Amino acid sequence: MKSTLLAAALAVSATSAFASAEKYTLDPSHSQVVFSYNHLGFSTTTGMFSGFEGEIMFDQEDPAASSVSVSMPVVEMFTGWKPREDHFMTEDFFGVAEGDMITFTSTGIEVTGEGTANITGDLTMNGVTKSVVLDAKLNQVADHPMANKPWAGFDATTTLVRSDFELGQFAPFVGDEVEVRISIEAQKAE
């Protein structure tokens, strides 16, 4: 009898914990991943990815119980110079095929302060999956003034080693470390 009551209590607790996470879908028009790297010691070169799809299961009461899953097409890279973008799509780097995606799926969230967390997850890029940690910050959760819907905004940063993803062409002359800045908005799903 005790084990049945314990199992029922655990089931109710698990359901209650899951029920408090709310689904938010990414707003691709206000979400970007900006990357930068050292180019031969002469400059810092910058590019951006857009075209996001994804969702956040966001638990405001217990942020560690949240999760995130995001994907973006490799071909949505923008560097400001078309020949560079074309080169990044060749076998020297991505060897991109139609439909190739970069994905991130969280595996754990450690709350580090008021509105901040380290989000650990699996990043898959160029056919390679590695665990990465995003240093994330909640910017705001509020009703969007124009959409009149609940909205959330987050920023995050990380540093990737591009050779870890078999993208190390021209390293170390072209920096192997890539600084990544992420800014996303998401609307509460209906």
Rosetta constraint file for C-alpha pairs under 8 A:
AtomPair CA 1 CA 5 HARMONIC 6.33 0.50
AtomPair CA 2 CA 6 HARMONIC 6.08 0.50
AtomPair CA 3 CA 7 HARMONIC 6.01 0.50
AtomPair CA 4 CA 8 HARMONIC 6.15 0.50
AtomPair CA 5 CA 9 HARMONIC 6.10 0.50
AtomPair CA 6 CA 10 HARMONIC 6.13 0.50
AtomPair CA 7 CA 11 HARMONIC 6.11 0.50
AtomPair CA 8 CA 12 HARMONIC 6.22 0.50
AtomPair CA 9 CA 13 HARMONIC 6.10 0.50
AtomPair CA 10 CA 14 HARMONIC 6.00 0.50
AtomPair CA 11 CA 15 HARMONIC 6.11 0.50
AtomPair CA 12 CA 16 HARMONIC 6.04 0.50
AtomPair CA 13 CA 17 HARMONIC 6.06 0.50
AtomPair CA 14 CA 18 HARMONIC 6.15 0.50
AtomPair CA 15 CA 19 HARMONIC 5.95 0.50
AtomPair CA 16 CA 20 HARMONIC 6.45 0.50
AtomPair CA 17 CA 21 HARMONIC 7.33 0.50
AtomPair CA 17 CA 65 HARMONIC 7.93 0.50
AtomPair CA 20 CA 59 HARMONIC 5.78 0.50
AtomPair CA 20 CA 60 HARMONIC 7.97 0.50
AtomPair CA 20 CA 61 HARMONIC 7.65 0.50
AtomPair CA 21 CA 57 HARMONIC 5.45 0.50
AtomPair CA 21 CA 58 HARMONIC 4.94 0.50
AtomPair CA 21 CA 59 HARMONIC 4.05 0.50
AtomPair CA 21 CA 60 HARMONIC 7.41 0.50
AtomPair CA 21 CA 65 HARMONIC 7.43 0.50
AtomPair CA 21 CA 66 HARMONIC 6.48 0.50
AtomPair CA 22 CA 56 HARMONIC 7.91 0.50
AtomPair CA 22 CA 57 HARMONIC 5.27 0.50
AtomPair CA 22 CA 58 HARMONIC 5.16 0.50
AtomPair CA 22 CA 59 HARMONIC 6.22 0.50
AtomPair CA 22 CA 188 HARMONIC 7.30 0.50
AtomPair CA 22 CA 189 HARMONIC 7.98 0.50
AtomPair CA 23 CA 55 HARMONIC 6.72 0.50
AtomPair CA 23 CA 56 HARMONIC 5.76 0.50
AtomPair CA 23 CA 57 HARMONIC 4.53 0.50
AtomPair CA 23 CA 58 HARMONIC 6.28 0.50
AtomPair CA 23 CA 188 HARMONIC 5.95 0.50
AtomPair CA 23 CA 189 HARMONIC 5.58 0.50
AtomPair CA 24 CA 55 HARMONIC 5.52 0.50
AtomPair CA 24 CA 56 HARMONIC 5.07 0.50
AtomPair CA 24 CA 57 HARMONIC 6.27 0.50
AtomPair CA 24 CA 58 HARMONIC 7.08 0.50
AtomPair CA 24 CA 151 HARMONIC 7.89 0.50
AtomPair CA 24 CA 152 HARMONIC 7.91 0.50
AtomPair CA 24 CA 186 HARMONIC 5.54 0.50
AtomPair CA 24 CA 187 HARMONIC 5.10 0.50
AtomPair CA 24 CA 188 HARMONIC 4.14 0.50
AtomPair CA 24 CA 189 HARMONIC 5.12 0.50
AtomPair CA 25 CA 53 HARMONIC 7.76 0.50
AtomPair CA 25 CA 54 HARMONIC 5.97 0.50
AtomPair CA 25 CA 55 HARMONIC 4.42 0.50
AtomPair CA 25 CA 56 HARMONIC 6.37 0.50
AtomPair CA 25 CA 186 HARMONIC 5.12 0.50
AtomPair CA 25 CA 187 HARMONIC 5.43 0.50
AtomPair CA 25 CA 188 HARMONIC 6.38 0.50
AtomPair CA 25 CA 189 HARMONIC 6.04 0.50
AtomPair CA 26 CA 31 HARMONIC 7.40 0.50
AtomPair CA 26 CA 52 HARMONIC 7.08 0.50
AtomPair CA 26 CA 53 HARMONIC 6.20 0.50
AtomPair CA 26 CA 54 HARMONIC 5.55 0.50
AtomPair CA 26 CA 55 HARMONIC 5.84 0.50
AtomPair CA 26 CA 56 HARMONIC 7.66 0.50
AtomPair CA 26 CA 184 HARMONIC 7.08 0.50
AtomPair CA 26 CA 185 HARMONIC 5.95 0.50
AtomPair CA 26 CA 186 HARMONIC 4.13 0.50
AtomPair CA 26 CA 187 HARMONIC 6.47 0.50
AtomPair CA 27 CA 31 HARMONIC 6.28 0.50
AtomPair CA 27 CA 52 HARMONIC 7.72 0.50
AtomPair CA 27 CA 184 HARMONIC 7.30 0.50
AtomPair CA 27 CA 185 HARMONIC 5.46 0.50
AtomPair CA 27 CA 186 HARMONIC 5.08 0.50
AtomPair CA 27 CA 187 HARMONIC 6.74 0.50
AtomPair CA 28 CA 32 HARMONIC 7.81 0.50
AtomPair CA 28 CA 50 HARMONIC 6.94 0.50
AtomPair CA 28 CA 51 HARMONIC 5.77 0.50
AtomPair CA 28 CA 52 HARMONIC 5.11 0.50
AtomPair CA 28 CA 53 HARMONIC 6.87 0.50
AtomPair CA 28 CA 185 HARMONIC 7.90 0.50
AtomPair CA 29 CA 51 HARMONIC 7.92 0.50
AtomPair CA 30 CA 183 HARMONIC 7.86 0.50
AtomPair CA 30 CA 184 HARMONIC 6.23 0.50
AtomPair CA 30 CA 185 HARMONIC 5.89 0.50
AtomPair CA 31 CA 50 HARMONIC 6.78 0.50
AtomPair CA 31 CA 52 HARMONIC 7.11 0.50
AtomPair CA 31 CA 182 HARMONIC 7.62 0.50
AtomPair CA 31 CA 183 HARMONIC 5.55 0.50
AtomPair CA 31 CA 184 HARMONIC 4.06 0.50
AtomPair CA 31 CA 185 HARMONIC 5.87 0.50
AtomPair CA 32 CA 48 HARMONIC 6.72 0.50
AtomPair CA 32 CA 49 HARMONIC 5.93 0.50
AtomPair CA 32 CA 50 HARMONIC 5.26 0.50
AtomPair CA 32 CA 52 HARMONIC 7.90 0.50
AtomPair CA 32 CA 182 HARMONIC 5.87 0.50
AtomPair CA 32 CA 183 HARMONIC 5.56 0.50
AtomPair CA 32 CA 184 HARMONIC 6.37 0.50
AtomPair CA 33 CA 48 HARMONIC 5.50 0.50
AtomPair CA 33 CA 49 HARMONIC 5.15 0.50
AtomPair CA 33 CA 50 HARMONIC 6.74 0.50
AtomPair CA 33 CA 180 HARMONIC 6.80 0.50
AtomPair CA 33 CA 181 HARMONIC 5.82 0.50
AtomPair CA 33 CA 182 HARMONIC 4.53 0.50
AtomPair CA 33 CA 183 HARMONIC 6.66 0.50
AtomPair CA 34 CA 46 HARMONIC 7.06 0.50
AtomPair CA 34 CA 47 HARMONIC 5.76 0.50
AtomPair CA 34 CA 48 HARMONIC 4.31 0.50
AtomPair CA 34 CA 49 HARMONIC 6.52 0.50
AtomPair CA 34 CA 180 HARMONIC 5.78 0.50
AtomPair CA 34 CA 181 HARMONIC 5.16 0.50
AtomPair CA 34 CA 182 HARMONIC 6.30 0.50
AtomPair CA 35 CA 46 HARMONIC 5.60 0.50
AtomPair CA 35 CA 47 HARMONIC 5.33 0.50
AtomPair CA 35 CA 48 HARMONIC 6.00 0.50
AtomPair CA 35 CA 178 HARMONIC 6.38 0.50
AtomPair CA 35 CA 179 HARMONIC 5.53 0.50
AtomPair CA 35 CA 180 HARMONIC 4.50 0.50
AtomPair CA 35 CA 181 HARMONIC 6.33 0.50
AtomPair CA 36 CA 44 HARMONIC 6.30 0.50
AtomPair CA 36 CA 45 HARMONIC 5.38 0.50
AtomPair CA 36 CA 46 HARMONIC 4.26 0.50
AtomPair CA 36 CA 47 HARMONIC 6.40 0.50
AtomPair CA 36 CA 178 HARMONIC 5.65 0.50
AtomPair CA 36 CA 179 HARMONIC 5.28 0.50
AtomPair CA 36 CA 180 HARMONIC 6.70 0.50
AtomPair CA 37 CA 44 HARMONIC 5.49 0.50
AtomPair CA 37 CA 45 HARMONIC 5.51 0.50
AtomPair CA 37 CA 46 HARMONIC 6.75 0.50
AtomPair CA 37 CA 174 HARMONIC 7.54 0.50
AtomPair CA 37 CA 175 HARMONIC 5.69 0.50
AtomPair CA 37 CA 176 HARMONIC 7.58 0.50
AtomPair CA 37 CA 177 HARMONIC 6.52 0.50
AtomPair CA 37 CA 178 HARMONIC 4.95 0.50
AtomPair CA 37 CA 179 HARMONIC 6.43 0.50
AtomPair CA 38 CA 42 HARMONIC 7.48 0.50
AtomPair CA 38 CA 43 HARMONIC 5.99 0.50
AtomPair CA 38 CA 44 HARMONIC 4.66 0.50
AtomPair CA 38 CA 45 HARMONIC 6.32 0.50
AtomPair CA 38 CA 174 HARMONIC 5.97 0.50
AtomPair CA 38 CA 175 HARMONIC 4.79 0.50
AtomPair CA 39 CA 43 HARMONIC 5.33 0.50
AtomPair CA 39 CA 44 HARMONIC 5.86 0.50
AtomPair CA 39 CA 45 HARMONIC 6.25 0.50
AtomPair CA 39 CA 173 HARMONIC 7.20 0.50
AtomPair CA 39 CA 174 HARMONIC 4.83 0.50
AtomPair CA 39 CA 175 HARMONIC 6.30 0.50
AtomPair CA 40 CA 173 HARMONIC 5.09 0.50
AtomPair CA 40 CA 174 HARMONIC 5.09 0.50
AtomPair CA 40 CA 175 HARMONIC 7.28 0.50
AtomPair CA 41 CA 173 HARMONIC 7.68 0.50
AtomPair CA 41 CA 174 HARMONIC 7.79 0.50
AtomPair CA 46 CA 79 HARMONIC 6.41 0.50
AtomPair CA 47 CA 77 HARMONIC 7.06 0.50
AtomPair CA 47 CA 78 HARMONIC 5.62 0.50
AtomPair CA 47 CA 79 HARMONIC 4.16 0.50
AtomPair CA 47 CA 80 HARMONIC 7.24 0.50
AtomPair CA 48 CA 77 HARMONIC 5.66 0.50
AtomPair CA 48 CA 78 HARMONIC 5.18 0.50
AtomPair CA 48 CA 79 HARMONIC 6.30 0.50
AtomPair CA 49 CA 72 HARMONIC 7.43 0.50
AtomPair CA 49 CA 74 HARMONIC 7.62 0.50
AtomPair CA 49 CA 76 HARMONIC 5.69 0.50
AtomPair CA 49 CA 77 HARMONIC 4.53 0.50
AtomPair CA 49 CA 78 HARMONIC 6.24 0.50
AtomPair CA 50 CA 72 HARMONIC 6.72 0.50
AtomPair CA 50 CA 73 HARMONIC 7.90 0.50
AtomPair CA 50 CA 76 HARMONIC 5.77 0.50
AtomPair CA 50 CA 77 HARMONIC 6.86 0.50
AtomPair CA 51 CA 72 HARMONIC 5.66 0.50
AtomPair CA 51 CA 73 HARMONIC 6.63 0.50
AtomPair CA 51 CA 76 HARMONIC 6.21 0.50
AtomPair CA 52 CA 70 HARMONIC 6.92 0.50
AtomPair CA 52 CA 71 HARMONIC 5.86 0.50
AtomPair CA 52 CA 72 HARMONIC 4.70 0.50
AtomPair CA 52 CA 73 HARMONIC 7.59 0.50
AtomPair CA 53 CA 70 HARMONIC 5.80 0.50
AtomPair CA 53 CA 71 HARMONIC 5.39 0.50
AtomPair CA 53 CA 72 HARMONIC 6.31 0.50
AtomPair CA 54 CA 68 HARMONIC 7.56 0.50
AtomPair CA 54 CA 69 HARMONIC 5.42 0.50
AtomPair CA 54 CA 70 HARMONIC 4.14 0.50
AtomPair CA 54 CA 71 HARMONIC 6.10 0.50
AtomPair CA 55 CA 68 HARMONIC 5.90 0.50
AtomPair CA 55 CA 69 HARMONIC 5.55 0.50
AtomPair CA 55 CA 70 HARMONIC 6.50 0.50
AtomPair CA 55 CA 186 HARMONIC 7.82 0.50
AtomPair CA 56 CA 66 HARMONIC 7.30 0.50
AtomPair CA 56 CA 67 HARMONIC 5.72 0.50
AtomPair CA 56 CA 68 HARMONIC 4.38 0.50
AtomPair CA 56 CA 69 HARMONIC 6.49 0.50
AtomPair CA 56 CA 186 HARMONIC 7.80 0.50
AtomPair CA 57 CA 66 HARMONIC 5.27 0.50
AtomPair CA 57 CA 67 HARMONIC 5.11 0.50
AtomPair CA 57 CA 68 HARMONIC 6.29 0.50
AtomPair CA 58 CA 63 HARMONIC 6.77 0.50
AtomPair CA 58 CA 65 HARMONIC 7.72 0.50
AtomPair CA 58 CA 66 HARMONIC 4.75 0.50
AtomPair CA 58 CA 67 HARMONIC 6.63 0.50
AtomPair CA 59 CA 63 HARMONIC 5.08 0.50
AtomPair CA 59 CA 64 HARMONIC 7.75 0.50
AtomPair CA 59 CA 65 HARMONIC 6.22 0.50
AtomPair CA 59 CA 66 HARMONIC 5.27 0.50
AtomPair CA 62 CA 66 HARMONIC 7.39 0.50
AtomPair CA 63 CA 109 HARMONIC 7.51 0.50
AtomPair CA 63 CA 111 HARMONIC 6.93 0.50
AtomPair CA 64 CA 108 HARMONIC 7.34 0.50
AtomPair CA 64 CA 109 HARMONIC 4.86 0.50
AtomPair CA 64 CA 110 HARMONIC 5.82 0.50
AtomPair CA 64 CA 111 HARMONIC 6.10 0.50
AtomPair CA 65 CA 109 HARMONIC 7.28 0.50
AtomPair CA 66 CA 109 HARMONIC 7.22 0.50
AtomPair CA 67 CA 105 HARMONIC 7.87 0.50
AtomPair CA 67 CA 106 HARMONIC 5.80 0.50
AtomPair CA 67 CA 107 HARMONIC 7.61 0.50
AtomPair CA 67 CA 108 HARMONIC 7.51 0.50
AtomPair CA 67 CA 109 HARMONIC 7.60 0.50
AtomPair CA 68 CA 104 HARMONIC 7.78 0.50
AtomPair CA 68 CA 105 HARMONIC 5.93 0.50
AtomPair CA 68 CA 106 HARMONIC 5.42 0.50
AtomPair CA 69 CA 103 HARMONIC 7.50 0.50
AtomPair CA 69 CA 104 HARMONIC 5.72 0.50
AtomPair CA 69 CA 105 HARMONIC 4.44 0.50
AtomPair CA 69 CA 106 HARMONIC 6.44 0.50
AtomPair CA 70 CA 103 HARMONIC 5.62 0.50
AtomPair CA 70 CA 104 HARMONIC 5.26 0.50
AtomPair CA 70 CA 105 HARMONIC 6.54 0.50
AtomPair CA 71 CA 101 HARMONIC 6.28 0.50
AtomPair CA 71 CA 102 HARMONIC 5.53 0.50
AtomPair CA 71 CA 103 HARMONIC 4.27 0.50
AtomPair CA 71 CA 104 HARMONIC 6.45 0.50
AtomPair CA 72 CA 76 HARMONIC 7.44 0.50
AtomPair CA 72 CA 101 HARMONIC 5.43 0.50
AtomPair CA 72 CA 102 HARMONIC 5.36 0.50
AtomPair CA 72 CA 103 HARMONIC 6.59 0.50
AtomPair CA 73 CA 77 HARMONIC 7.90 0.50
AtomPair CA 73 CA 99 HARMONIC 6.64 0.50
AtomPair CA 73 CA 100 HARMONIC 5.95 0.50
AtomPair CA 73 CA 101 HARMONIC 4.38 0.50
AtomPair CA 73 CA 102 HARMONIC 6.22 0.50
AtomPair CA 74 CA 96 HARMONIC 7.19 0.50
AtomPair CA 74 CA 99 HARMONIC 7.97 0.50
AtomPair CA 74 CA 100 HARMONIC 5.90 0.50
AtomPair CA 74 CA 101 HARMONIC 5.42 0.50
AtomPair CA 74 CA 102 HARMONIC 6.30 0.50
AtomPair CA 75 CA 89 HARMONIC 7.48 0.50
AtomPair CA 75 CA 96 HARMONIC 7.52 0.50
AtomPair CA 75 CA 100 HARMONIC 7.73 0.50
AtomPair CA 77 CA 85 HARMONIC 6.95 0.50
AtomPair CA 78 CA 85 HARMONIC 6.61 0.50
AtomPair CA 79 CA 84 HARMONIC 7.00 0.50
AtomPair CA 79 CA 85 HARMONIC 6.20 0.50
AtomPair CA 81 CA 85 HARMONIC 6.56 0.50
AtomPair CA 82 CA 86 HARMONIC 6.11 0.50
AtomPair CA 83 CA 87 HARMONIC 6.14 0.50
AtomPair CA 84 CA 88 HARMONIC 6.21 0.50
AtomPair CA 85 CA 89 HARMONIC 6.55 0.50
AtomPair CA 86 CA 90 HARMONIC 6.81 0.50
AtomPair CA 87 CA 92 HARMONIC 7.33 0.50
AtomPair CA 87 CA 93 HARMONIC 7.57 0.50
AtomPair CA 88 CA 92 HARMONIC 7.01 0.50
AtomPair CA 88 CA 93 HARMONIC 5.28 0.50
AtomPair CA 88 CA 94 HARMONIC 6.12 0.50
AtomPair CA 88 CA 95 HARMONIC 7.78 0.50
AtomPair CA 89 CA 93 HARMONIC 6.34 0.50
AtomPair CA 89 CA 94 HARMONIC 5.18 0.50
AtomPair CA 89 CA 95 HARMONIC 5.30 0.50
AtomPair CA 89 CA 96 HARMONIC 5.16 0.50
AtomPair CA 90 CA 94 HARMONIC 6.03 0.50
AtomPair CA 90 CA 95 HARMONIC 4.47 0.50
AtomPair CA 90 CA 96 HARMONIC 6.59 0.50
AtomPair CA 91 CA 95 HARMONIC 4.00 0.50
AtomPair CA 91 CA 96 HARMONIC 7.63 0.50
AtomPair CA 92 CA 167 HARMONIC 7.57 0.50
AtomPair CA 92 CA 169 HARMONIC 6.29 0.50
AtomPair CA 93 CA 166 HARMONIC 7.56 0.50
AtomPair CA 93 CA 167 HARMONIC 5.05 0.50
AtomPair CA 93 CA 168 HARMONIC 7.56 0.50
AtomPair CA 93 CA 169 HARMONIC 6.76 0.50
AtomPair CA 94 CA 126 HARMONIC 5.70 0.50
AtomPair CA 94 CA 167 HARMONIC 6.92 0.50
AtomPair CA 96 CA 100 HARMONIC 6.29 0.50
AtomPair CA 101 CA 125 HARMONIC 7.22 0.50
AtomPair CA 102 CA 123 HARMONIC 7.37 0.50
AtomPair CA 102 CA 124 HARMONIC 5.68 0.50
AtomPair CA 102 CA 125 HARMONIC 4.90 0.50
AtomPair CA 102 CA 126 HARMONIC 7.49 0.50
AtomPair CA 103 CA 122 HARMONIC 7.88 0.50
AtomPair CA 103 CA 123 HARMONIC 5.72 0.50
AtomPair CA 103 CA 124 HARMONIC 5.20 0.50
AtomPair CA 103 CA 125 HARMONIC 6.86 0.50
AtomPair CA 104 CA 121 HARMONIC 6.41 0.50
AtomPair CA 104 CA 122 HARMONIC 5.52 0.50
AtomPair CA 104 CA 123 HARMONIC 4.50 0.50
AtomPair CA 104 CA 124 HARMONIC 6.44 0.50
AtomPair CA 105 CA 121 HARMONIC 5.29 0.50
AtomPair CA 105 CA 122 HARMONIC 5.34 0.50
AtomPair CA 105 CA 123 HARMONIC 6.80 0.50
AtomPair CA 106 CA 119 HARMONIC 6.56 0.50
AtomPair CA 106 CA 120 HARMONIC 5.67 0.50
AtomPair CA 106 CA 121 HARMONIC 3.80 0.50
AtomPair CA 106 CA 122 HARMONIC 6.31 0.50
AtomPair CA 107 CA 119 HARMONIC 7.74 0.50
AtomPair CA 107 CA 120 HARMONIC 5.66 0.50
AtomPair CA 107 CA 121 HARMONIC 4.67 0.50
AtomPair CA 107 CA 122 HARMONIC 6.98 0.50
AtomPair CA 108 CA 119 HARMONIC 6.04 0.50
AtomPair CA 108 CA 120 HARMONIC 5.21 0.50
AtomPair CA 108 CA 121 HARMONIC 6.68 0.50
AtomPair CA 109 CA 117 HARMONIC 6.56 0.50
AtomPair CA 109 CA 118 HARMONIC 5.79 0.50
AtomPair CA 109 CA 119 HARMONIC 4.56 0.50
AtomPair CA 109 CA 120 HARMONIC 6.16 0.50
AtomPair CA 110 CA 117 HARMONIC 5.42 0.50
AtomPair CA 110 CA 118 HARMONIC 5.16 0.50
AtomPair CA 110 CA 119 HARMONIC 6.48 0.50
AtomPair CA 111 CA 115 HARMONIC 7.96 0.50
AtomPair CA 111 CA 116 HARMONIC 6.12 0.50
AtomPair CA 111 CA 117 HARMONIC 4.17 0.50
AtomPair CA 111 CA 118 HARMONIC 6.43 0.50
AtomPair CA 112 CA 116 HARMONIC 5.47 0.50
AtomPair CA 112 CA 117 HARMONIC 4.77 0.50
AtomPair CA 112 CA 118 HARMONIC 6.76 0.50
AtomPair CA 113 CA 117 HARMONIC 6.75 0.50
AtomPair CA 115 CA 137 HARMONIC 5.71 0.50
AtomPair CA 115 CA 138 HARMONIC 5.03 0.50
AtomPair CA 115 CA 139 HARMONIC 7.63 0.50
AtomPair CA 116 CA 135 HARMONIC 7.58 0.50
AtomPair CA 116 CA 136 HARMONIC 5.64 0.50
AtomPair CA 116 CA 137 HARMONIC 4.44 0.50
AtomPair CA 116 CA 138 HARMONIC 6.24 0.50
AtomPair CA 117 CA 135 HARMONIC 6.21 0.50
AtomPair CA 117 CA 136 HARMONIC 5.24 0.50
AtomPair CA 117 CA 137 HARMONIC 6.50 0.50
AtomPair CA 118 CA 133 HARMONIC 6.20 0.50
AtomPair CA 118 CA 134 HARMONIC 5.54 0.50
AtomPair CA 118 CA 135 HARMONIC 4.82 0.50
AtomPair CA 118 CA 136 HARMONIC 5.90 0.50
AtomPair CA 119 CA 133 HARMONIC 5.47 0.50
AtomPair CA 119 CA 134 HARMONIC 4.99 0.50
AtomPair CA 119 CA 135 HARMONIC 6.59 0.50
AtomPair CA 119 CA 136 HARMONIC 6.77 0.50
AtomPair CA 120 CA 131 HARMONIC 6.83 0.50
AtomPair CA 120 CA 132 HARMONIC 5.71 0.50
AtomPair CA 120 CA 133 HARMONIC 4.36 0.50
AtomPair CA 120 CA 134 HARMONIC 6.34 0.50
AtomPair CA 121 CA 131 HARMONIC 5.47 0.50
AtomPair CA 121 CA 132 HARMONIC 5.64 0.50
AtomPair CA 121 CA 133 HARMONIC 6.50 0.50
AtomPair CA 122 CA 129 HARMONIC 6.18 0.50
AtomPair CA 122 CA 130 HARMONIC 5.57 0.50
AtomPair CA 122 CA 131 HARMONIC 4.58 0.50
AtomPair CA 122 CA 132 HARMONIC 6.35 0.50
AtomPair CA 123 CA 129 HARMONIC 5.42 0.50
AtomPair CA 123 CA 130 HARMONIC 5.44 0.50
AtomPair CA 123 CA 131 HARMONIC 6.11 0.50
AtomPair CA 123 CA 132 HARMONIC 6.52 0.50
AtomPair CA 124 CA 128 HARMONIC 5.39 0.50
AtomPair CA 124 CA 129 HARMONIC 4.16 0.50
AtomPair CA 124 CA 130 HARMONIC 6.56 0.50
AtomPair CA 125 CA 129 HARMONIC 6.53 0.50
AtomPair CA 125 CA 165 HARMONIC 6.40 0.50
AtomPair CA 126 CA 165 HARMONIC 6.26 0.50
AtomPair CA 126 CA 166 HARMONIC 7.10 0.50
AtomPair CA 126 CA 167 HARMONIC 7.69 0.50
AtomPair CA 127 CA 165 HARMONIC 7.69 0.50
AtomPair CA 128 CA 165 HARMONIC 5.48 0.50
AtomPair CA 128 CA 166 HARMONIC 7.57 0.50
AtomPair CA 129 CA 165 HARMONIC 7.62 0.50
AtomPair CA 130 CA 164 HARMONIC 7.91 0.50
AtomPair CA 130 CA 165 HARMONIC 7.90 0.50
AtomPair CA 132 CA 158 HARMONIC 7.83 0.50
AtomPair CA 132 CA 160 HARMONIC 7.88 0.50
AtomPair CA 133 CA 158 HARMONIC 6.63 0.50
AtomPair CA 134 CA 156 HARMONIC 5.83 0.50
AtomPair CA 134 CA 157 HARMONIC 5.60 0.50
AtomPair CA 134 CA 158 HARMONIC 5.23 0.50
AtomPair CA 135 CA 156 HARMONIC 5.23 0.50
AtomPair CA 135 CA 157 HARMONIC 5.27 0.50
AtomPair CA 135 CA 158 HARMONIC 6.37 0.50
AtomPair CA 136 CA 154 HARMONIC 6.95 0.50
AtomPair CA 136 CA 155 HARMONIC 5.71 0.50
AtomPair CA 136 CA 156 HARMONIC 4.07 0.50
AtomPair CA 136 CA 157 HARMONIC 6.65 0.50
AtomPair CA 137 CA 154 HARMONIC 5.62 0.50
AtomPair CA 137 CA 155 HARMONIC 5.28 0.50
AtomPair CA 137 CA 156 HARMONIC 6.12 0.50
AtomPair CA 138 CA 152 HARMONIC 7.85 0.50
AtomPair CA 138 CA 153 HARMONIC 6.23 0.50
AtomPair CA 138 CA 154 HARMONIC 4.62 0.50
AtomPair CA 138 CA 155 HARMONIC 6.68 0.50
AtomPair CA 139 CA 152 HARMONIC 7.51 0.50
AtomPair CA 139 CA 153 HARMONIC 5.21 0.50
AtomPair CA 139 CA 154 HARMONIC 5.19 0.50
AtomPair CA 139 CA 155 HARMONIC 6.91 0.50
AtomPair CA 140 CA 152 HARMONIC 5.64 0.50
AtomPair CA 140 CA 153 HARMONIC 5.40 0.50
AtomPair CA 140 CA 154 HARMONIC 7.34 0.50
AtomPair CA 141 CA 150 HARMONIC 7.18 0.50
AtomPair CA 141 CA 151 HARMONIC 5.72 0.50
AtomPair CA 141 CA 152 HARMONIC 4.37 0.50
AtomPair CA 141 CA 153 HARMONIC 6.63 0.50
AtomPair CA 142 CA 150 HARMONIC 5.58 0.50
AtomPair CA 142 CA 151 HARMONIC 5.51 0.50
AtomPair CA 142 CA 152 HARMONIC 6.59 0.50
AtomPair CA 143 CA 147 HARMONIC 7.93 0.50
AtomPair CA 143 CA 148 HARMONIC 5.83 0.50
AtomPair CA 143 CA 149 HARMONIC 5.13 0.50
AtomPair CA 143 CA 150 HARMONIC 4.24 0.50
AtomPair CA 143 CA 151 HARMONIC 5.61 0.50
AtomPair CA 144 CA 148 HARMONIC 5.20 0.50
AtomPair CA 144 CA 149 HARMONIC 5.47 0.50
AtomPair CA 144 CA 150 HARMONIC 6.03 0.50
AtomPair CA 144 CA 151 HARMONIC 5.60 0.50
AtomPair CA 145 CA 149 HARMONIC 7.95 0.50
AtomPair CA 149 CA 187 HARMONIC 7.00 0.50
AtomPair CA 149 CA 188 HARMONIC 7.02 0.50
AtomPair CA 150 CA 187 HARMONIC 6.03 0.50
AtomPair CA 150 CA 188 HARMONIC 5.44 0.50
AtomPair CA 151 CA 185 HARMONIC 7.14 0.50
AtomPair CA 151 CA 186 HARMONIC 5.74 0.50
AtomPair CA 151 CA 187 HARMONIC 4.45 0.50
AtomPair CA 151 CA 188 HARMONIC 5.96 0.50
AtomPair CA 152 CA 185 HARMONIC 5.69 0.50
AtomPair CA 152 CA 186 HARMONIC 5.29 0.50
AtomPair CA 152 CA 187 HARMONIC 6.39 0.50
AtomPair CA 152 CA 188 HARMONIC 7.87 0.50
AtomPair CA 153 CA 183 HARMONIC 7.50 0.50
AtomPair CA 153 CA 184 HARMONIC 5.71 0.50
AtomPair CA 153 CA 185 HARMONIC 4.41 0.50
AtomPair CA 153 CA 186 HARMONIC 6.41 0.50
AtomPair CA 154 CA 183 HARMONIC 5.85 0.50
AtomPair CA 154 CA 184 HARMONIC 5.44 0.50
AtomPair CA 154 CA 185 HARMONIC 6.56 0.50
AtomPair CA 155 CA 181 HARMONIC 7.43 0.50
AtomPair CA 155 CA 182 HARMONIC 5.45 0.50
AtomPair CA 155 CA 183 HARMONIC 4.40 0.50
AtomPair CA 155 CA 184 HARMONIC 6.46 0.50
AtomPair CA 156 CA 181 HARMONIC 5.95 0.50
AtomPair CA 156 CA 182 HARMONIC 4.99 0.50
AtomPair CA 156 CA 183 HARMONIC 6.54 0.50
AtomPair CA 157 CA 179 HARMONIC 7.56 0.50
AtomPair CA 157 CA 180 HARMONIC 5.52 0.50
AtomPair CA 157 CA 181 HARMONIC 4.62 0.50
AtomPair CA 157 CA 182 HARMONIC 6.08 0.50
AtomPair CA 158 CA 179 HARMONIC 6.27 0.50
AtomPair CA 158 CA 180 HARMONIC 5.30 0.50
AtomPair CA 158 CA 181 HARMONIC 6.87 0.50
AtomPair CA 159 CA 177 HARMONIC 6.52 0.50
AtomPair CA 159 CA 178 HARMONIC 5.58 0.50
AtomPair CA 159 CA 179 HARMONIC 4.65 0.50
AtomPair CA 159 CA 180 HARMONIC 5.85 0.50
AtomPair CA 160 CA 177 HARMONIC 5.67 0.50
AtomPair CA 160 CA 178 HARMONIC 5.14 0.50
AtomPair CA 160 CA 179 HARMONIC 6.57 0.50
AtomPair CA 160 CA 180 HARMONIC 7.35 0.50
AtomPair CA 161 CA 165 HARMONIC 7.52 0.50
AtomPair CA 161 CA 176 HARMONIC 5.49 0.50
AtomPair CA 161 CA 177 HARMONIC 4.57 0.50
AtomPair CA 161 CA 178 HARMONIC 6.16 0.50
AtomPair CA 162 CA 166 HARMONIC 6.72 0.50
AtomPair CA 162 CA 167 HARMONIC 5.12 0.50
AtomPair CA 162 CA 168 HARMONIC 5.46 0.50
AtomPair CA 162 CA 176 HARMONIC 5.50 0.50
AtomPair CA 162 CA 177 HARMONIC 6.29 0.50
AtomPair CA 162 CA 178 HARMONIC 6.71 0.50
AtomPair CA 163 CA 167 HARMONIC 4.91 0.50
AtomPair CA 163 CA 168 HARMONIC 3.88 0.50
AtomPair CA 163 CA 169 HARMONIC 7.65 0.50
AtomPair CA 163 CA 171 HARMONIC 8.00 0.50
AtomPair CA 163 CA 176 HARMONIC 6.42 0.50
AtomPair CA 164 CA 168 HARMONIC 7.62 0.50
AtomPair CA 168 CA 176 HARMONIC 6.36 0.50
AtomPair CA 170 CA 174 HARMONIC 5.56 0.50
AtomPair CA 171 CA 175 HARMONIC 5.89 0.50
AtomPair CA 171 CA 176 HARMONIC 5.55 0.50
AtomPair CA 172 CA 176 HARMONIC 6.01 0.50
